[in-house]
Amino acid sequence: MTLLDQVRTLLDRAQAELNDPAALARLADARRRVDEPLRVAIAGKVKAGKSTLLNALVGEELAPTDAGECTRIVTWYADGRTYEVTAHLTDGTAEQRPFRRVDGAVRIDLGRPADQVDHLEVRVPSARLRRHTLIDTPGIASLSTDVSLRTMAFLEAEGERAAQTDAVIYLLRHMHGSDVRFLESFHGDGLSSGTPVNAVGVLSRADEIGGCRLDAMTAAARVADRYAHDERLRRLCPVVVPVAGLLGAAGATLREEEYRILAAVAEEPMDEVVELLLTADRFAASGSARAAVLARLGLFGVRLSVRLIREGAVHDSADLARALTEHSGIDRLREVFAAQFVGRSEVLKARSALAVLDECLTGRHADGLAADAERIRASAHEFVELRLLHLLRSGRLPGSAEQLAEMDLLLGGAGGAPYQRLGLPADAPPERITAAATAALARWQGVAEHPFSSREMRTAARATARSCEGILAQG
């Protein structure tokens, strides 16, 4: 029986044994969620580029990027048969709301003050949203306390809010103490509330870090690497990916007319091009059409596009779209997303469901249900791996740097696929994977049996060896 099958059975039992209407409603929702796509929230400070990043991930201009009324509301973007918008109100009711598309973005007519809306649900036909629901949240550290509280109330890992989202993509600009405090509140103190593998950091608007110079993304990569090795941040958010959101969104939605405008600029004499691209203001002042392109690509995107066209590296809008996507960092983020979230969707959804069950059992005489929930957590190897990653990344597991680095990989810290666990390239042949897994199994069995290994290391080594056995079983 799979981990999710065990959780489904336990939730069904709880619904049969409990009789409190509120608890039953929450359990029914948790039971539905087990079979729904993973819920991933996008969070960060105001103007961090959350909506732009969401559009880049979906490959469509859905979320409005201006400071409209709807940006003050938590908004869910999910797959659907057709476009539709539902407003879930604070009084518990829900209603369909009219909307229109403006430059691709979904503009919603709320029909009421924003503070009466708990959250919005936007359904769109999207292959990328079939495996995960993306949730756009209002900016943290907003001048409006109410706006910031909406996001904190949705994401904080306390009380009945603990399981509203399974994972979070957190946007950083310049790392601040408030960023660390937010991630701490999202994880909570225990494993049931959060783990180091359900949060991914994004160094957002990365092209601006290097002053929009052509080497800006290289500079941003160095900053992201420094953040990823920061001791405070690593235990909460071990992966930080630099992303130029505007570039990623433009790469997915580039228009032929935009390419023609950029190509025309590229054909001008070099000294005029240099003068034109000196600042954003100069480029925007050279015509409304160019200003619109600047708004879509940013100064870095315009500079990069003009250079690629002048050098003959791209020849049409399709070429340029691919190049912008490649330089944006969005493909790397999708890889991390797949490894950290999609690859672990079962254990992340199980964690969320069990958190709901814990809350429904608090203060009730349901020892059998509580014991079975704890048995699942203790015996399911997926949860064992998460606990060990939590100990490892918080510095509470003894061992050499080399041992801990290998253990992080084998436990799935960089992704659950066999090649990722073994630190091999994606195209590694099966025989190489088998050989590496066999060697790792012998190595960690040796650590587990070594008389000088600490008790904590022996326990961790046995679990790591079990992960190696799982890799071999997949082969």
Salt bridges, closest charged atoms under 4 A:
ASP5 OD1 - ARG8 NH1 2.77
ASP12 OD1 - ARG31 NE 3.00
GLU17 OE2 - ARG13 NE 3.46
ASP20 OD2 - ARG364 NH2 3.11
ASP29 OD1 - ARG32 NH2 3.55
ASP35 OD1 - ARG8 NH2 2.79
ASP35 OD2 - ARG31 NH1 3.04
GLU36 OE1 - ARG39 NH2 3.55
GLU60 OE2 - ARG101 NH2 3.11
GLU61 OE1 - ARG255 NH2 2.91
GLU61 OE1 - ARG296 NH1 3.32
ASP66 OD2 - ARG107 NH1 2.87
ASP79 OD2 - ARG130 NE 3.58
GLU95 OE2 - ARG97 NH1 3.38
GLU95 OE2 - ARG112 NH2 3.12
ASP109 OD2 - ARG97 NH2 3.98
ASP118 OD2 - HIS119 ND1 2.79
GLU121 OE1 - HIS88 NE2 3.06
GLU121 OE2 - ARG123 NH2 2.67
ASP146 OD2 - ARG72 NH2 3.91
ASP146 OD2 - ARG150 NE 3.87
GLU156 OE1 - ARG161 NH2 3.41
ASP166 OD1 - ARG33 NH2 2.54
GLU184 OE2 - ARG235 NH2 2.92
GLU208 OE1 - ARG173 NH2 3.24
GLU208 OE2 - ARG205 NE 3.13
ASP215 OD1 - ARG213 NE 3.27
ASP225 OD1 - HIS229 ND1 3.49
ASP230 OD1 - ARG232 NE 3.44
GLU257 OE1 - ARG260 NH2 2.65
GLU258 OE2 - ARG255 NH1 3.42
GLU258 OE2 - ARG296 NE 2.70
GLU268 OE2 - ARG290 NH2 2.76
GLU275 OE2 - ARG282 NH1 2.23
GLU311 OE1 - ARG307 NE 3.99
ASP319 OD2 - HIS315 ND1 3.61
ASP319 OD1 - ARG322 NH2 2.53
ASP331 OD1 - ARG334 NH1 3.38
GLU335 OE1 - ARG332 NH1 3.59
ASP358 OD2 - ARG377 NH2 2.48
GLU359 OE1 - ARG26 NH1 2.80
ASP372 OD2 - ARG13 NH1 2.38
ASP372 OD1 - ARG375 NE 3.82
GLU385 OE1 - ARG344 NH1 3.91
GLU385 OE2 - HIS381 NE2 3.41
GLU385 OE2 - ARG421 NH1 2.82
GLU406 OE2 - ARG443 NH2 2.50
ASP408 OD2 - ARG234 NH2 3.48
ASP408 OD2 - ARG393 NE 2.87
